[in-house]
Amino acid sequence: MQTVTADSDRRPSSGLTVTVSALMVEMAFAAAALWSWGVTHPGPEDDSGALAVVVLPFLLPVVAGVALVLALTLVMPTVALARRAGVWWGGAGAWWWIPAVASAVSAAAIAVVGLWAGCRRGVAAPPVYLWWWLAVTALIVPAGLLARLARRRAAEGRPVRARTVLLGGCAGVVAFFLVLLTVAVVVESVVG
């Protein structure tokens, strides 16, 4: 007995593929930003960046694995909870549920890590947890929005390709990071 399945049924991992790709792009942005900061603020030991070129092929599978773990533990649950929250409280399919739920999911993740650190007597100062919450939220939101876009494309019957979704969603990711950078600059100028 042969049944006809929808394109989204045949490719259930397309949202996960887009999410992992988005996380890897975000990690590349973060690495470029850290490298730029390191170049402009040299430390006591100025190392050459040539070693990074040699290590990069070996580092890429590790980054992909980390992106997969983050996608499965943080981003995909955020997307599912945002979809459920939209159904429960109205606004089903609205994009703004992703940032709202992402802030709660990242707060829960940071709280778990903070409790674990407290049990091990390694508690950090409260601003450290605030910065980590902001960083984890910034990691989840763009990838979650792109996963939402991939899910919508699959539901409409359009092909879901990581390249297409990422190119279409990169403007949103860049805008989000610009807003995040502006907020970080303002907070840094006020706090310290």
Secondary structure, DSSP 8 states (H G I E B T S, - for coil): ------HHHH-TTHHHHHHHHHHHHHHHHHHHHHHHHHHHS--SS---THHHHHHHHHHHHHHHHHHHHHIIIIIHHHHHHHHHHHHHHS-TT-TTHHHHHHHHHHHHHHHHHHHHHHHTT----HHHHHHHHHHHHHHHHHHHHHHHHHHHHHHTT----HHHHHHHHHHHHHHHHHHHHHHHHHHHHHH-
